[in-house]
Structures are given as structure tokens and as C-alpha cells.
């Protein structure tokens, strides 16, 4: 017999079992995220327990978005995994059906990013492949870099960034809101050296640079509202800017279909027709 459980992040034994399966499946642990205080209510693993251990999981991440300023309640599914001892028993099917019943009528759409090896699985549950678009432009910046590194190396730095996220006025067309913990998942684990700060405008930029190419994941600012303004702060070393979000004003930006290996975009719900027609994308730091 097995049991479907959720909301157990504060149960040390079950959380340890969840992390063990995530490590074995993806090489990923959520324990430091939990210990740092960022695992909140938005991320909720739905799991099957067998003999006191997590045997299978589908995590629900509630991602509230602003689409042209209008709130949308999306649901992202992720961390889909089954212990190898219990595969081919339909456990993930049970979890997906449980989640669908739980959230029926409570969301504007459901989405996920699937590994290439399981793309035939999700259409069985009403999901379809969808397109995302990435925006870029060639720039001719002047001068030197005006931003200072803001390494995410401890609670003080994390708290300052979280405050900037909560007080943000910079907006793309589709922005995740009320979920700083997911962004902090990235910057406290993988992107500690990718955060920059502009003191004069109280602006944080999360970005990666390589060979004159600036990938601007996101911006949190109380004064700046245009990605061109932020890109200019990086100075003449930047020759091309690529955005991890869809800009509010598309003029001057080139939109190209986004493709990433092992990250097929699946959607469910009517809201996604507009998403594709208007060439949007899920913000790059909103993937759970």
C-alpha cells in the first residue's frame, strides 16, 4: 500500500528521503534552500510514500505572474521522479491525476519543462508542446561598467536582494511576482557571482557575460524600467544583449524561437494560445 502526501517540508525524515531521491535522479538537493529559509509555500512536493520513503514525486510550484500587469495564477510542475525500484507502476500518473483534481478551476494554466526522454508521456494527460521566444539585440554601448559585483555569499546579501525583488518596479511583459524564494534558489546555489548592483539607481541585475554577450536574466529596480538602460550600465564590453524575459516594448529587439536541450516546454489550458501568438517566454529564473 502507498500514500500520497504533500506539505511535508518541515518533516526532517521525509525531506531527507525527498532529497535523497532528487540527488539520485537529478544530482540536486533542496536542503540548503530549506536551511537558508527560502523553501516557502509556493513549492510543494506531492509524493508517494512506500515503507516510509519517498518512492515518486511531482512537485507543484505556484507561479503567480503579471501578464501586461494583469495577475495570472499559473502552476508549474517539476522534480518529476520515481525511485528505480518502483518505476512502471503508474505512480507518476497517480500523482498527476491527484494534482489535476486538487487544482481544478484554480489556475489560469499549467506548464512544465520535460526531459527529452519523456516527451511522449505528458500528452497522455492533456499537455501539448508549446513555443517560447527569446529576445536579443546588437548594441553599441559606451564607457566602462558602472555596476559593482554583489556576491550572494550570505544572509545580508540575500536579504538585500529579496527586498529589491519585493519592491521591484522593473517589468517585462510576463513577470513572476510574490515568489522571491525561487529566484533566491538560483542565486544562493548556482549564481552567487552573477548578481550586480548599481548604487545610484538602487538596481540589481542578474546576468551572465561571455565574449561580449550579456545574458540578462532579470532586473530588480526602483527607478529603471527599460532593459536598454540596464544593459548600458555594463559598458562598452557588451556587444549583444539577450533577455531572460519578454520585454515590455519589443521594438528594436529580435524574437527567435527558443530551444534548449532537455527542456521541452509543455502547457495545458487556453491561456497559452495568447502566450505563443504574442511571442512570450517564461522568465528564465522562474523554472522550478
Order of alpha helices (4+ residues) and beta strands (2+ residues): beta-alpha-alpha-beta-beta-beta-alpha-beta-beta-beta-beta-alpha-beta-alpha-beta-beta-beta-alpha-beta-beta-beta-alpha
